[in-house]
Amino acid sequence: MPKYEQLKEAIEASETLTTDEKTQSVKHIEEWVTEDRAFGLIYDELVEVNIAFKEIFRELGLV
């Protein structure tokens, strides 16, 4: 499974993120995939949305 799919699933399953944060985060991921951006950039953008993303990325083994 691609990294972005893992991340989207983790976002949807998160009990820490608000609905708005989930929506905004998925939008960032979709833009990242469309623009073929570096993975580190999406990490930085999502951590700006909510610091909880550090733990999500860690749990998925992506950082």
Distance bins in CASP14 RR format, pairs under 12 A and 6 or more apart:
PFRMAT RR
TARGET T0000
AUTHOR 0000-0000-0000
RMODE 2
METHOD distances of the structure
MODEL  1
1 7 0 0 0 0 0 1 0 0 0 0 0
1 8 0 0 0 0 0 1 0 0 0 0 0
1 9 0 0 0 0 1 0 0 0 0 0 0
1 10 0 0 0 0 0 1 0 0 0 0 0
1 60 0 0 0 0 0 1 0 0 0 0 0
1 62 0 0 0 0 0 1 0 0 0 0 0
2 8 0 0 0 0 1 0 0 0 0 0 0
2 9 0 0 0 0 0 1 0 0 0 0 0
2 29 0 0 0 0 0 1 0 0 0 0 0
2 32 0 0 0 0 0 1 0 0 0 0 0
2 33 0 0 0 0 1 0 0 0 0 0 0
2 39 0 0 0 0 0 1 0 0 0 0 0
2 60 0 0 0 0 0 1 0 0 0 0 0
2 62 0 0 0 0 0 1 0 0 0 0 0
3 9 0 0 0 0 0 1 0 0 0 0 0
3 10 0 0 0 0 0 1 0 0 0 0 0
3 29 0 0 0 0 1 0 0 0 0 0 0
3 32 0 0 0 0 1 0 0 0 0 0 0
3 33 0 0 0 0 1 0 0 0 0 0 0
3 38 0 0 0 0 0 1 0 0 0 0 0
3 39 1 0 0 1 0 0 0 0 0 0 0
3 40 0 0 0 0 0 1 0 0 0 0 0
3 42 0 0 0 0 1 0 0 0 0 0 0
3 43 0 0 0 0 0 1 0 0 0 0 0
3 56 0 0 0 0 0 1 0 0 0 0 0
3 57 0 0 0 0 1 0 0 0 0 0 0
3 60 1 0 0 1 0 0 0 0 0 0 0
3 61 0 0 0 0 1 0 0 0 0 0 0
3 62 1 0 0 1 0 0 0 0 0 0 0
3 63 0 0 0 0 0 1 0 0 0 0 0
4 10 0 0 0 0 0 1 0 0 0 0 0
4 11 0 0 0 0 0 1 0 0 0 0 0
4 25 0 0 0 0 0 1 0 0 0 0 0
4 26 0 0 0 0 1 0 0 0 0 0 0
4 28 0 0 0 0 0 1 0 0 0 0 0
4 29 1 0 1 0 0 0 0 0 0 0 0
4 30 0 0 0 0 1 0 0 0 0 0 0
4 31 0 0 0 0 0 1 0 0 0 0 0
4 32 1 0 0 1 0 0 0 0 0 0 0
4 33 1 0 1 0 0 0 0 0 0 0 0
4 34 0 0 0 0 0 1 0 0 0 0 0
4 36 0 0 0 0 0 1 0 0 0 0 0
4 37 0 0 0 0 0 1 0 0 0 0 0
4 39 0 0 0 0 1 0 0 0 0 0 0
4 42 1 0 0 1 0 0 0 0 0 0 0
4 43 0 0 0 0 0 1 0 0 0 0 0
4 46 0 0 0 0 0 1 0 0 0 0 0
4 60 0 0 0 0 0 1 0 0 0 0 0
4 62 0 0 0 0 0 1 0 0 0 0 0
5 11 0 0 0 0 0 1 0 0 0 0 0
5 12 0 0 0 0 0 1 0 0 0 0 0
5 26 0 0 0 0 0 1 0 0 0 0 0
5 29 0 0 0 0 1 0 0 0 0 0 0
5 30 0 0 0 0 0 1 0 0 0 0 0
5 33 0 0 0 0 1 0 0 0 0 0 0
5 60 0 0 0 0 0 1 0 0 0 0 0
5 62 0 0 0 0 0 1 0 0 0 0 0
6 12 0 0 0 0 0 1 0 0 0 0 0
6 13 0 0 0 0 0 1 0 0 0 0 0
6 29 0 0 0 0 0 1 0 0 0 0 0
6 39 0 0 0 0 0 1 0 0 0 0 0
6 56 0 0 0 0 1 0 0 0 0 0 0
6 57 0 0 0 0 1 0 0 0 0 0 0
6 59 0 0 0 0 1 0 0 0 0 0 0
6 60 1 0 1 0 0 0 0 0 0 0 0
6 61 0 0 0 0 1 0 0 0 0 0 0
6 62 1 0 0 1 0 0 0 0 0 0 0
7 13 0 0 0 0 0 1 0 0 0 0 0
7 14 0 0 0 0 0 1 0 0 0 0 0
7 17 0 0 0 0 0 1 0 0 0 0 0
7 22 0 0 0 0 0 1 0 0 0 0 0
7 25 0 0 0 0 1 0 0 0 0 0 0
7 26 0 0 0 0 1 0 0 0 0 0 0
7 28 0 0 0 0 1 0 0 0 0 0 0
7 29 1 0 0 1 0 0 0 0 0 0 0
7 30 0 0 0 0 0 1 0 0 0 0 0
7 32 0 0 0 0 1 0 0 0 0 0 0
7 33 0 0 0 0 0 1 0 0 0 0 0
7 39 0 0 0 0 1 0 0 0 0 0 0
7 40 0 0 0 0 0 1 0 0 0 0 0
7 42 1 0 0 1 0 0 0 0 0 0 0
7 43 0 0 0 0 1 0 0 0 0 0 0
7 45 0 0 0 0 0 1 0 0 0 0 0
7 46 0 0 0 0 1 0 0 0 0 0 0
7 53 0 0 0 0 1 0 0 0 0 0 0
7 56 1 0 0 1 0 0 0 0 0 0 0
7 57 1 0 0 1 0 0 0 0 0 0 0
7 59 0 0 0 0 0 1 0 0 0 0 0
7 60 1 0 0 1 0 0 0 0 0 0 0
7 61 0 0 0 0 0 1 0 0 0 0 0
7 62 1 0 0 1 0 0 0 0 0 0 0
7 63 0 0 0 0 0 1 0 0 0 0 0
8 14 0 0 0 0 0 1 0 0 0 0 0
8 22 0 0 0 0 1 0 0 0 0 0 0
8 23 0 0 0 0 0 1 0 0 0 0 0
8 25 0 0 0 0 1 0 0 0 0 0 0
8 26 1 0 1 0 0 0 0 0 0 0 0
8 27 0 0 0 0 0 1 0 0 0 0 0
8 28 0 0 0 0 0 1 0 0 0 0 0
8 29 1 0 1 0 0 0 0 0 0 0 0
8 30 0 0 0 0 1 0 0 0 0 0 0
8 32 0 0 0 0 0 1 0 0 0 0 0
8 33 0 0 0 0 1 0 0 0 0 0 0
8 42 0 0 0 0 0 1 0 0 0 0 0
8 46 0 0 0 0 0 1 0 0 0 0 0
8 56 0 0 0 0 0 1 0 0 0 0 0
8 60 0 0 0 0 0 1 0 0 0 0 0
9 22 0 0 0 0 0 1 0 0 0 0 0
9 25 0 0 0 0 0 1 0 0 0 0 0
9 26 0 0 0 0 0 1 0 0 0 0 0
9 29 0 0 0 0 0 1 0 0 0 0 0
9 56 0 0 0 0 0 1 0 0 0 0 0
9 59 0 0 0 0 0 1 0 0 0 0 0
9 60 0 0 0 0 1 0 0 0 0 0 0
10 16 0 0 0 0 0 1 0 0 0 0 0
10 17 0 0 0 0 1 0 0 0 0 0 0
10 22 0 0 0 0 0 1 0 0 0 0 0
10 25 0 0 0 0 1 0 0 0 0 0 0
10 26 0 0 0 0 0 1 0 0 0 0 0
10 29 0 0 0 0 0 1 0 0 0 0 0
10 46 0 0 0 0 0 1 0 0 0 0 0
10 52 0 0 0 0 0 1 0 0 0 0 0
10 53 0 0 0 0 1 0 0 0 0 0 0
10 55 0 0 0 0 1 0 0 0 0 0 0
10 56 1 0 1 0 0 0 0 0 0 0 0
10 57 0 0 0 0 1 0 0 0 0 0 0
10 58 0 0 0 0 0 1 0 0 0 0 0
10 59 1 0 0 1 0 0 0 0 0 0 0
10 60 1 0 1 0 0 0 0 0 0 0 0
10 61 0 0 0 0 0 1 0 0 0 0 0
10 62 0 0 0 0 1 0 0 0 0 0 0
11 17 1 0 0 1 0 0 0 0 0 0 0
11 18 0 0 0 0 0 1 0 0 0 0 0
11 19 0 0 0 0 0 1 0 0 0 0 0
11 20 0 0 0 0 0 1 0 0 0 0 0
11 21 0 0 0 0 1 0 0 0 0 0 0
11 22 1 0 1 0 0 0 0 0 0 0 0
11 23 0 0 0 0 1 0 0 0 0 0 0
11 24 0 0 0 0 1 0 0 0 0 0 0
11 25 1 0 1 0 0 0 0 0 0 0 0
11 26 1 0 0 1 0 0 0 0 0 0 0
11 27 0 0 0 0 0 1 0 0 0 0 0
11 28 0 0 0 0 1 0 0 0 0 0 0
11 29 1 0 0 1 0 0 0 0 0 0 0
11 30 0 0 0 0 0 1 0 0 0 0 0
11 42 0 0 0 0 0 1 0 0 0 0 0
11 46 0 0 0 0 1 0 0 0 0 0 0
11 49 0 0 0 0 1 0 0 0 0 0 0
11 50 0 0 0 0 1 0 0 0 0 0 0
11 52 0 0 0 0 1 0 0 0 0 0 0
11 53 0 0 0 0 1 0 0 0 0 0 0
11 56 1 0 0 1 0 0 0 0 0 0 0
11 57 0 0 0 0 0 1 0 0 0 0 0
11 59 0 0 0 0 0 1 0 0 0 0 0
11 60 0 0 0 0 0 1 0 0 0 0 0
12 19 0 0 0 0 0 1 0 0 0 0 0
12 21 0 0 0 0 0 1 0 0 0 0 0
12 22 1 0 0 1 0 0 0 0 0 0 0
12 23 0 0 0 0 0 1 0 0 0 0 0
12 25 0 0 0 0 1 0 0 0 0 0 0
12 26 1 0 0 1 0 0 0 0 0 0 0
12 29 0 0 0 0 0 1 0 0 0 0 0
12 56 0 0 0 0 0 1 0 0 0 0 0
13 22 0 0 0 0 1 0 0 0 0 0 0
13 56 0 0 0 0 1 0 0 0 0 0 0
13 59 0 0 0 0 0 1 0 0 0 0 0
13 60 0 0 0 0 0 1 0 0 0 0 0
14 21 0 0 0 0 1 0 0 0 0 0 0
14 22 1 0 0 1 0 0 0 0 0 0 0
14 25 0 0 0 0 1 0 0 0 0 0 0
14 26 0 0 0 0 0 1 0 0 0 0 0
14 46 0 0 0 0 0 1 0 0 0 0 0
14 49 0 0 0 0 0 1 0 0 0 0 0
14 50 0 0 0 0 1 0 0 0 0 0 0
14 52 1 0 0 1 0 0 0 0 0 0 0
14 53 0 0 0 0 1 0 0 0 0 0 0
14 55 0 0 0 0 1 0 0 0 0 0 0
14 56 1 0 0 1 0 0 0 0 0 0 0
14 57 0 0 0 0 0 1 0 0 0 0 0
14 59 0 0 0 0 0 1 0 0 0 0 0
14 60 0 0 0 0 0 1 0 0 0 0 0
15 21 0 0 0 0 0 1 0 0 0 0 0
15 22 0 0 0 0 0 1 0 0 0 0 0
15 52 0 0 0 0 1 0 0 0 0 0 0
15 55 0 0 0 0 0 1 0 0 0 0 0
15 56 0 0 0 0 0 1 0 0 0 0 0
16 22 0 0 0 0 1 0 0 0 0 0 0
16 25 0 0 0 0 0 1 0 0 0 0 0
16 49 0 0 0 0 0 1 0 0 0 0 0
16 50 1 0 0 1 0 0 0 0 0 0 0
16 51 0 0 0 0 1 0 0 0 0 0 0
16 52 1 0 1 0 0 0 0 0 0 0 0
16 53 0 0 0 0 1 0 0 0 0 0 0
16 54 0 0 0 0 0 1 0 0 0 0 0
16 55 1 0 0 1 0 0 0 0 0 0 0
16 56 0 0 0 0 1 0 0 0 0 0 0
16 59 0 0 0 0 0 1 0 0 0 0 0
17 23 0 0 0 0 1 0 0 0 0 0 0
17 24 0 0 0 0 1 0 0 0 0 0 0
17 25 1 0 0 1 0 0 0 0 0 0 0
17 26 0 0 0 0 0 1 0 0 0 0 0
17 46 0 0 0 0 1 0 0 0 0 0 0
17 49 0 0 0 0 1 0 0 0 0 0 0
17 50 1 0 1 0 0 0 0 0 0 0 0
17 51 0 0 0 0 0 1 0 0 0 0 0
17 52 1 0 0 1 0 0 0 0 0 0 0
17 53 0 0 0 0 1 0 0 0 0 0 0
17 55 0 0 0 0 0 1 0 0 0 0 0
17 56 0 0 0 0 1 0 0 0 0 0 0
18 24 0 0 0 0 1 0 0 0 0 0 0
18 25 0 0 0 0 0 1 0 0 0 0 0
18 49 0 0 0 0 1 0 0 0 0 0 0
18 50 0 0 0 0 1 0 0 0 0 0 0
18 52 0 0 0 0 0 1 0 0 0 0 0
19 25 0 0 0 0 0 1 0 0 0 0 0
19 26 0 0 0 0 0 1 0 0 0 0 0
20 26 0 0 0 0 0 1 0 0 0 0 0
20 27 0 0 0 0 0 1 0 0 0 0 0
20 49 0 0 0 0 1 0 0 0 0 0 0
20 50 0 0 0 0 0 1 0 0 0 0 0
21 27 0 0 0 0 0 1 0 0 0 0 0
21 28 0 0 0 0 0 1 0 0 0 0 0
21 46 0 0 0 0 1 0 0 0 0 0 0
21 47 0 0 0 0 0 1 0 0 0 0 0
21 48 0 0 0 0 0 1 0 0 0 0 0
21 49 1 0 1 0 0 0 0 0 0 0 0
21 50 1 0 1 0 0 0 0 0 0 0 0
21 51 0 0 0 0 0 1 0 0 0 0 0
21 52 0 0 0 0 1 0 0 0 0 0 0
21 53 0 0 0 0 1 0 0 0 0 0 0
21 56 0 0 0 0 0 1 0 0 0 0 0
22 28 0 0 0 0 0 1 0 0 0 0 0
22 29 0 0 0 0 0 1 0 0 0 0 0
22 46 0 0 0 0 0 1 0 0 0 0 0
22 49 0 0 0 0 1 0 0 0 0 0 0
22 50 0 0 0 0 1 0 0 0 0 0 0
22 52 0 0 0 0 0 1 0 0 0 0 0
22 53 0 0 0 0 0 1 0 0 0 0 0
22 56 0 0 0 0 0 1 0 0 0 0 0
23 29 0 0 0 0 0 1 0 0 0 0 0
23 30 0 0 0 0 0 1 0 0 0 0 0
23 49 0 0 0 0 0 1 0 0 0 0 0
24 30 0 0 0 0 0 1 0 0 0 0 0
24 31 0 0 0 0 0 1 0 0 0 0 0
24 45 0 0 0 0 1 0 0 0 0 0 0
24 46 0 0 0 0 1 0 0 0 0 0 0
24 48 0 0 0 0 1 0 0 0 0 0 0
24 49 1 0 1 0 0 0 0 0 0 0 0
24 50 0 0 0 0 1 0 0 0 0 0 0
24 53 0 0 0 0 0 1 0 0 0 0 0
25 31 0 0 0 0 0 1 0 0 0 0 0
25 32 0 0 0 0 0 1 0 0 0 0 0
25 42 0 0 0 0 1 0 0 0 0 0 0
25 43 0 0 0 0 0 1 0 0 0 0 0
25 45 0 0 0 0 1 0 0 0 0 0 0
25 46 1 0 1 0 0 0 0 0 0 0 0
25 47 0 0 0 0 0 1 0 0 0 0 0
25 48 0 0 0 0 0 1 0 0 0 0 0
25 49 1 0 1 0 0 0 0 0 0 0 0
25 50 1 0 0 1 0 0 0 0 0 0 0
25 52 0 0 0 0 1 0 0 0 0 0 0
25 53 1 0 0 1 0 0 0 0 0 0 0
25 56 0 0 0 0 1 0 0 0 0 0 0
25 57 0 0 0 0 0 1 0 0 0 0 0
26 32 0 0 0 0 0 1 0 0 0 0 0
26 33 0 0 0 0 0 1 0 0 0 0 0
26 42 0 0 0 0 0 1 0 0 0 0 0
26 45 0 0 0 0 0 1 0 0 0 0 0
26 46 0 0 0 0 0 1 0 0 0 0 0
26 49 0 0 0 0 0 1 0 0 0 0 0
27 33 0 0 0 0 0 1 0 0 0 0 0
27 34 0 0 0 0 0 1 0 0 0 0 0
27 42 0 0 0 0 0 1 0 0 0 0 0
27 45 0 0 0 0 0 1 0 0 0 0 0
27 46 0 0 0 0 0 1 0 0 0 0 0
27 49 0 0 0 0 1 0 0 0 0 0 0
28 34 0 0 0 0 0 1 0 0 0 0 0
28 35 0 0 0 0 0 1 0 0 0 0 0
28 37 0 0 0 0 1 0 0 0 0 0 0
28 40 0 0 0 0 0 1 0 0 0 0 0
28 41 0 0 0 0 1 0 0 0 0 0 0
28 42 1 0 0 1 0 0 0 0 0 0 0
28 43 0 0 0 0 0 1 0 0 0 0 0
28 44 0 0 0 0 0 1 0 0 0 0 0
28 45 1 0 1 0 0 0 0 0 0 0 0
28 46 1 0 0 1 0 0 0 0 0 0 0
28 47 0 0 0 0 0 1 0 0 0 0 0
28 48 0 0 0 0 1 0 0 0 0 0 0
28 49 1 0 0 1 0 0 0 0 0 0 0
28 50 0 0 0 0 0 1 0 0 0 0 0
28 53 0 0 0 0 0 1 0 0 0 0 0
29 35 0 0 0 0 0 1 0 0 0 0 0
29 37 0 0 0 0 0 1 0 0 0 0 0
29 39 0 0 0 0 0 1 0 0 0 0 0
29 41 0 0 0 0 0 1 0 0 0 0 0
29 42 1 0 0 1 0 0 0 0 0 0 0
29 43 0 0 0 0 0 1 0 0 0 0 0
29 45 0 0 0 0 1 0 0 0 0 0 0
29 46 1 0 0 1 0 0 0 0 0 0 0
29 49 0 0 0 0 0 1 0 0 0 0 0
29 53 0 0 0 0 0 1 0 0 0 0 0
29 56 0 0 0 0 0 1 0 0 0 0 0
30 37 0 0 0 0 0 1 0 0 0 0 0
30 42 0 0 0 0 0 1 0 0 0 0 0
30 45 0 0 0 0 0 1 0 0 0 0 0
31 37 1 0 0 1 0 0 0 0 0 0 0
31 41 0 0 0 0 0 1 0 0 0 0 0
31 42 0 0 0 0 1 0 0 0 0 0 0
31 45 0 0 0 0 1 0 0 0 0 0 0
31 46 0 0 0 0 0 1 0 0 0 0 0
32 38 0 0 0 0 1 0 0 0 0 0 0
32 39 1 0 0 1 0 0 0 0 0 0 0
32 40 0 0 0 0 1 0 0 0 0 0 0
32 41 1 0 0 1 0 0 0 0 0 0 0
32 42 1 0 1 0 0 0 0 0 0 0 0
32 43 0 0 0 0 1 0 0 0 0 0 0
32 44 0 0 0 0 0 1 0 0 0 0 0
32 45 1 0 0 1 0 0 0 0 0 0 0
32 46 0 0 0 0 1 0 0 0 0 0 0
33 39 0 0 0 0 0 1 0 0 0 0 0
33 41 0 0 0 0 0 1 0 0 0 0 0
33 42 0 0 0 0 1 0 0 0 0 0 0
34 42 0 0 0 0 0 1 0 0 0 0 0
35 41 0 0 0 0 1 0 0 0 0 0 0
35 42 0 0 0 0 0 1 0 0 0 0 0
35 45 0 0 0 0 0 1 0 0 0 0 0
36 42 0 0 0 0 0 1 0 0 0 0 0
37 43 0 0 0 0 0 1 0 0 0 0 0
37 44 0 0 0 0 0 1 0 0 0 0 0
37 45 0 0 0 0 1 0 0 0 0 0 0
38 44 0 0 0 0 1 0 0 0 0 0 0
38 45 0 0 0 0 0 1 0 0 0 0 0
39 45 0 0 0 0 0 1 0 0 0 0 0
39 46 0 0 0 0 0 1 0 0 0 0 0
39 57 0 0 0 0 1 0 0 0 0 0 0
39 60 0 0 0 0 0 1 0 0 0 0 0
39 62 1 0 0 1 0 0 0 0 0 0 0
39 63 0 0 0 0 1 0 0 0 0 0 0
40 46 0 0 0 0 1 0 0 0 0 0 0
40 47 0 0 0 0 1 0 0 0 0 0 0
40 53 0 0 0 0 0 1 0 0 0 0 0
40 57 0 0 0 0 1 0 0 0 0 0 0
40 62 0 0 0 0 1 0 0 0 0 0 0
40 63 0 0 0 0 1 0 0 0 0 0 0
41 47 0 0 0 0 0 1 0 0 0 0 0
41 48 0 0 0 0 0 1 0 0 0 0 0
42 48 0 0 0 0 0 1 0 0 0 0 0
42 49 0 0 0 0 0 1 0 0 0 0 0
42 53 0 0 0 0 1 0 0 0 0 0 0
42 56 0 0 0 0 0 1 0 0 0 0 0
42 57 0 0 0 0 1 0 0 0 0 0 0
42 62 0 0 0 0 1 0 0 0 0 0 0
42 63 0 0 0 0 0 1 0 0 0 0 0
43 49 0 0 0 0 0 1 0 0 0 0 0
43 53 1 0 0 1 0 0 0 0 0 0 0
43 54 0 0 0 0 1 0 0 0 0 0 0
43 56 0 0 0 0 0 1 0 0 0 0 0
43 57 1 0 0 1 0 0 0 0 0 0 0
43 58 0 0 0 0 0 1 0 0 0 0 0
43 60 0 0 0 0 0 1 0 0 0 0 0
43 61 0 0 0 0 0 1 0 0 0 0 0
43 62 1 0 0 1 0 0 0 0 0 0 0
43 63 1 0 0 1 0 0 0 0 0 0 0
44 53 0 0 0 0 1 0 0 0 0 0 0
44 54 0 0 0 0 0 1 0 0 0 0 0
44 57 0 0 0 0 0 1 0 0 0 0 0
44 63 0 0 0 0 0 1 0 0 0 0 0
45 53 0 0 0 0 1 0 0 0 0 0 0
45 57 0 0 0 0 0 1 0 0 0 0 0
46 52 0 0 0 0 1 0 0 0 0 0 0
46 53 1 0 1 0 0 0 0 0 0 0 0
46 54 0 0 0 0 1 0 0 0 0 0 0
46 55 0 0 0 0 0 1 0 0 0 0 0
46 56 0 0 0 0 1 0 0 0 0 0 0
46 57 1 0 0 1 0 0 0 0 0 0 0
46 60 0 0 0 0 0 1 0 0 0 0 0
46 62 0 0 0 0 0 1 0 0 0 0 0
46 63 0 0 0 0 0 1 0 0 0 0 0
47 53 1 0 1 0 0 0 0 0 0 0 0
47 54 1 0 1 0 0 0 0 0 0 0 0
47 55 0 0 0 0 0 1 0 0 0 0 0
47 56 0 0 0 0 1 0 0 0 0 0 0
47 57 0 0 0 0 1 0 0 0 0 0 0
47 58 0 0 0 0 0 1 0 0 0 0 0
47 63 0 0 0 0 0 1 0 0 0 0 0
48 54 0 0 0 0 0 1 0 0 0 0 0
49 56 0 0 0 0 0 1 0 0 0 0 0
50 56 0 0 0 0 1 0 0 0 0 0 0
50 57 0 0 0 0 0 1 0 0 0 0 0
51 57 0 0 0 0 0 1 0 0 0 0 0
51 58 0 0 0 0 0 1 0 0 0 0 0
52 58 0 0 0 0 0 1 0 0 0 0 0
52 59 0 0 0 0 0 1 0 0 0 0 0
53 59 0 0 0 0 0 1 0 0 0 0 0
53 60 0 0 0 0 0 1 0 0 0 0 0
53 62 0 0 0 0 0 1 0 0 0 0 0
53 63 0 0 0 0 1 0 0 0 0 0 0
54 60 0 0 0 0 0 1 0 0 0 0 0
54 61 0 0 0 0 0 1 0 0 0 0 0
54 62 0 0 0 0 0 1 0 0 0 0 0
54 63 1 0 0 1 0 0 0 0 0 0 0
55 61 0 0 0 0 0 1 0 0 0 0 0
55 62 0 0 0 0 0 1 0 0 0 0 0
55 63 0 0 0 0 0 1 0 0 0 0 0
56 62 0 0 0 0 1 0 0 0 0 0 0
56 63 0 0 0 0 1 0 0 0 0 0 0
57 63 1 0 1 0 0 0 0 0 0 0 0
END
